[in-house]
Amino acid sequence: MIQRLLYKALVTGLDAIKTDPTILDDLFGKNFELDAVEVAGIKTFFAAKPPTVIHGYARSDQEPPIISILLASEREADAVIGDEAGDVVDELDEDFGASQYTALWEHTFHLVCIAEHPDVCQYIYEVAKAIINQAKPTFIPYGVYGLSLSGADLAPDPRYVPEHFFIRQLAVSCRAELLTVAKDTKLGKAFKVSGIHVDKSGSPSDVGGVKTLVTVASEGENA
């Protein structure tokens, strides 16, 4: 599932920063050209209180900083004729012979960065954006492609987040194939030929002019 790939990427990236804080020097010092004092403060913050990555909406008992992973939307973007993807052809597969159906889906996930200070919220957002941007190649082996990022500030919803918190949202859009196997379709299918039937009363036109290379012996002879 794509949300688990996002979770793994974020946790791996934050662990890398914990192991090597100079990553923050490169991101905020060299890339964004913040002064050395601010960069030092960012490094101190991430060392003392790194953000927690969670699935779903943040709960009241969870303290910021938090990065929550939410499914914003998904839809079937492209379909194939009849939704058919052929049969399972691997004879060692337990579903051998079953029909497969497919479609390309477009997914959008929101990585919601929550903090008690506006600057901290921005730092977490930029770190999350850098992590996902660099992690894009790790999604490809799982059939997830076309990752694109966008973002915005959000006003806190008092139903979920206290009003004094600050929120910035990173949207991650991507595409992936959704392949399903109809297990019941393999029932009643013939997978081996045990013999051949020849209709003696048939004519060449019955096979559309195709050479069958099958002859019928007269009674008492071998075919």
N, C-alpha and C positions, 0 to 999 in steps of 0.2 A: 504494500500500500504506500502511496506517495507520501502521505503525512509522516510515515515512519522513516522514509528516506530523508525528509526535511529535518526530522528530529535528530537522526544520526549525524547529519551534516553539521547542525548547530552545536550539538554536544561535542563532536570531534573538534570543531573549530575553537570552541571556548576552552577545551582542555589543552589545545595547542597554545593558546594565549597564556594559560596558566603556567605551562612549562617554559614558554619562551615569550616573556612580556615585550621583547623588542619588536614583535609583530605590531604592537600598538604604536611604536615609534615610526615604523614604516607607513602605517595607515594614516595616523593623525599628524605626525611631524612632517614626513616627506611628501605625502600625497595631499593632505589638506593644509599643510603649512601652518599649523598651530604653533604657538611659542612653546619653548621647552618647559616652562612652569606648568602650563595647562596639560601638556602631554604627561608630565610626571604625575599630575593629579589624576589623570585618567588611569594610568598604570596602577596607582595606589588603590583607586576605587575597584578596579577589576580584580586585584589581588585580594582585597578585603571582602568584597561582596559581589561576586560574579552573578549574572542573571541566571535564574532557574528556568529551564525549558519545560513546558508542560503541553499536554494535549487538551484542547477544549478551553472554555472560558475560565478565567481566573476566579477562584473562589475566595470567599471572605476571610478564610483562615490562612491564605497564602500571602506572604509579604513580598513586596517588590524589592528589587527589580525582577521582572518576569518577562519571558517571551512565550506567548501562548500561540499554539498552532490551530487555526480554525479553517474548516472547509467553507469557503465563501460561496462557491457555486461550481457546478459541473453540468455538462450537457453533451449530447451526442453531436459531434461536429461534422463528421463525414461518414457516409455509409457506403457499402458495396451492394451490388445487385443481389437482391434476395437475402442480404445479410450473411451469405454463405461463404465459409472459408475452407470448404472441402472437408474430407473425412480424415480421421486420425489414421496415418499410414504406417506407423511404427508397430510391427507385429508383436513386439515385446510389451507394448503399452496395454494396460488392462482395458482401455477404452478403444482398442483397435477397431476400426470400422465405423465408429460413431461419427455423426455429423458435427461440424464445428460452425459456430456463428461469430461474426466479428463486426466491430465498428470502431472508429477512431473517436475518442472522447477528449474534450477540452476541460481542464480543471483549473480552478483558481483557489489558492490558499492564502489566508491572511496570517502573517506573523505579527502579532500585536505586542509591541514593546511598551511596557508599563513601568514607570518610575515615579519617585516623589519629587524629582527636580527636573526642570525642562532640559537643562544641559545634559544630565545623565541619560535622559530619554533619547536625546539625539545621539549620544555616544553609542548606546546599545543598538539603536537603529542602524547606524553606519557599520558597526561590527557585524550585525546580522546580514546586512546587504553584501558586505565583502565576503563573508563566509559562503553564502549561497552562490554568489557569482563565481567564486573559485571552485565550488563543489559541482558545478554543472556537469563536467565529464563523468562524475561518479553515478549520475542518474541514467546515462545511456545504456549500460549493460542490463538495466531493468526495463528497457523499452520506453523510457520516459525521455521526451525530447522537446526541443523548442522552448526551453525555459526563458521567460522574460520577466523583468522586475519593474514594479512601479510602487509609489508610496504616497502617504499623506499624513498630516496631523489629524487627530480625531478629538472630538470633545468627549469627555468621560460620560458614560451612561450610569447614572446613580443607581440603577438596578443591579449593576455588576461591579462598578468601580467607584470609589469615593471621589467626590468632586475635586479634591486637592491633588489628585494624581494627574500625571501627564502621559499622553498616549500618542504613539506614532505607529503607523501601520505599514508594513512592507507586504505588497501583494506579489505572489509568485504564480504566474500562469504557465501551463505546460500542456502537452498532449501525450496520450498513450493509447495503445490498442486495448480494447476490452474483448478478450476472446473467451467464449464459453463453449462447453462441450455438452451436447444433448445425449446423455448416456443411454437413454431408452431407444435411440434410433439404431443402435447396433443390433437390436433384437430382430431376428428374422432375416438378416442379410446373409447372403451366401458368400463365403470367402475362399472356398476351394471348389474346383471342378472335379467331380468324380466320374463323369462320363459325358457322352454327347448324344443328343437326340436328333434323329434325322426323320423328317416327314417324307415317306415314300410317295405320297400323292402330291408333293410340292412341285413347283416349277422354277426354273432359273430366275423368273421375275420376282419370286418371293424374297430373294436375297439382294435385290436391286442390282443385279449384274455383277456382283462381287464373286470372285472365284473362291469357293469354299474349300477346294482341295480335299473333299470328302466324297468317297464313292460308296455306294450301297451294293453289297454282294447279293447275288440271288440266293434263295433259300438253299441251305445246305452248305454254303461256302462261308469262309471267314471274311468279315468286312475289312 
